Amino acid sequence: MTPALQLAGFLSVFLVRRIARRGVLRLPSVRWTIALAGLAAFVGFCAFGVVILRQLISEPEQLSPLLRVVGVSTPLWILTVFTVVRVLFMKASDLVELTFSFPLTNRARTLGFMLFESLVVGLGVVLMLGALVTGTISIGGFGILDQVITCLVMPSTVAYLVASVYYLGLERLLLRLRLARLRAFIVPVVLAATLVALYLGVSTQSESVLFAAVGQGDDYFAVQLLFADIAASHGTMAATGIWLAMLALLVCAVFAIAPRQFDPTRRFAIVPRLFGPTEFGAYFAAHIRGIETVTVCGISLAGSYALFLADIRLPPILLLAVTVQSVYAYVSTEPLRACGPRRHGPGIGICS
């Protein structure tokens, strides 16, 4: 367990220094100012949630339907944060490759990544649901915590482990099919498609769950509310026991399905230098070979066709995939820009 904790600590330090040692953030005064502003914004966000919920809900009995509806969408939020974190470290192939030179077993490495990843995902979920939980506790008191745990916390942890198994299974499949070199393109696209499918599924479930919770419709079973249903029928201890057993099975599945070796992502394709041996031509070729730019263009064109020509409604969450890929389309050429004769921003002139 100690090597896994050390790896999780190393990854945490890397993430903090990667963010807090860039540009103006190198100044301690700026870092502290931004940190305090972020904390104040989160506190204000929670206070806003308390005010809004108190205006909408007057009786504690009305909190249960609200928590059940939010619990249905919990896997969607988990997969959203999971996608950002996984794509982040999938792009940091040099960092991943470095961990394979550490004196770690594959099990310890997998556990270390899981601990770090669960911490980041958990932090993201807290930031998103903090206002709701704070407002719920302000109305229902600490007695509502049992429903918060069974409707939100338990499904969140299970959803994270299921997402890990799903992602690692995709990695193993790409290795088996000898398509690991395309993972920088295939994995984000598959995760984005899964987000869209999950969004559509959650949208159809929410109304049925709400009507069933307020007694205006037939009983509706949603797998996301399994622990809440067990707690309502057999008590919180029974739901906790089943939750712990499920966590143990999913952790074993993560260890079993994790690839046994590291296969670094290679460039997507060899393309001609369309702009010749100029500095801009080198940047352009680097973008295309890294496939991030192609992914951004593909998602944007496909989304534009669906919205404006095929009249298909797409979830706003799809913008997350475009945003993440756009950022890495720029970040992926950072080593090349660092070796260049001039420092460049996101806009690179052709005259360079």
Long-range contacts (C-beta under 8 A, 24 or more apart in sequence): 1-111, 3-102, 3-103, 3-104, 3-105, 3-108, 3-112, 4-104, 4-108, 4-109, 4-111, 4-112, 4-115, 5-112, 5-115, 6-112, 7-99, 7-102, 7-104, 7-108, 7-109, 7-112, 7-113, 7-116, 8-112, 8-113, 8-115, 8-116, 8-119, 11-95, 11-112, 11-113, 11-116, 12-116, 12-119, 14-95, 15-120, 42-127, 42-130, 45-130, 45-131, 46-130, 46-131, 46-134, 46-135, 47-134, 48-131, 49-130, 49-131, 49-132, 49-134, 49-135, 50-131, 50-134, 50-135, 50-138, 52-131, 52-135, 53-132, 53-135, 53-136, 53-138, 53-139, 54-135, 54-138, 54-139, 57-139, 60-139, 60-140, 60-141, 60-144, 63-136, 63-139, 63-140, 63-144, 63-147, 64-147, 64-213, 65-210, 65-213, 65-214, 66-136, 67-136, 67-144, 67-147, 67-148, 67-151, 67-152, 67-228, 68-151, 68-209, 68-210, 68-213, 68-225, 68-228, 69-206, 69-209, 69-210, 69-213, 70-129, 70-132, 70-151, 70-152, 71-151, 71-152, 71-155, 71-224, 71-225, 71-228, 72-202, 72-205, 72-206, 72-209, 72-222, 72-224, 72-225, 73-202, 73-206, 74-151, 74-152, 74-155, 74-156, 74-159, 74-224, 75-155, 75-159, 75-162, 75-198, 75-202, 75-224, 76-195, 76-198, 76-199, 76-202, 76-317, 77-124, 77-125, 77-128, 77-129, 77-156, 78-121, 78-125, 78-156, 78-159, 78-160, 78-163, 79-159, 79-163, 79-191, 79-194, 79-195, 79-198, 80-195, 80-317, 80-320, 81-120, 81-121, 81-124, 81-125, 81-128, 82-117, 82-121, 82-160, 82-163, 82-164, 82-167, 83-188, 83-191, 83-192, 83-195, 83-320, 83-321, 83-324, 84-124, 84-320, 84-324, 85-117, 85-120, 85-121, 85-124, 86-117, 86-167, 86-187, 86-191, 87-187, 87-188, 87-191, 87-324, 87-325, 87-328, 88-324, 89-113, 89-117, 90-183, 90-184, 90-187, 90-265, 91-184, 91-292, 91-328, 91-331, 91-332, 93-264, 93-265, 96-262, 96-264, 97-262, 97-264, 100-262, 106-258, 106-260, 107-255, 110-254, 110-255, 110-258, 111-255, 114-164, 114-251, 114-254, 117-160, 117-164, 118-157, 118-160, 121-160, 122-156, 125-156, 146-231, 146-236, 147-228, 147-231, 149-236, 150-227, 150-228, 150-230, 150-231, 150-236, 150-239, 151-225, 151-227, 151-228, 154-227, 154-239, 154-243, 155-224, 155-225, 155-226, 155-227, 157-243, 157-247, 158-243, 158-246, 158-247, 158-250, 159-224, 161-247, 161-250, 161-251, 161-253, 161-254, 162-250, 164-250, 164-254, 165-250, 165-253, 165-254, 165-257, 166-194, 167-191, 168-254, 168-257, 168-258, 168-259, 169-257, 171-259, 172-257, 172-258, 172-259, 175-259, 175-263, 180-263, 180-265, 181-265, 181-266, 181-267, 181-268, 182-268, 182-291, 183-265, 184-265, 184-268, 184-290, 184-291, 184-292, 184-295, 185-268, 185-291, 185-294, 185-295, 188-295, 188-321, 188-324, 188-325, 189-295, 189-298, 189-299, 189-321, 191-321, 192-299, 192-318, 192-320, 192-321, 195-315, 195-317, 195-318, 195-320, 195-321, 196-314, 196-315, 196-317, 196-318, 199-315, 199-317, 200-315, 268-294, 275-350, 278-352, 279-340, 279-341, 279-352, 280-348, 280-349, 280-350, 280-351, 280-352, 282-336, 283-333, 283-336, 283-337, 283-344, 283-348, 286-332, 286-333, 286-336, 287-329, 287-332, 287-333, 290-329, 290-332, 290-333, 292-325, 292-326, 292-328, 292-329, 292-332, 293-329, 295-325, 295-329, 296-322, 296-325, 296-326, 296-329, 299-325
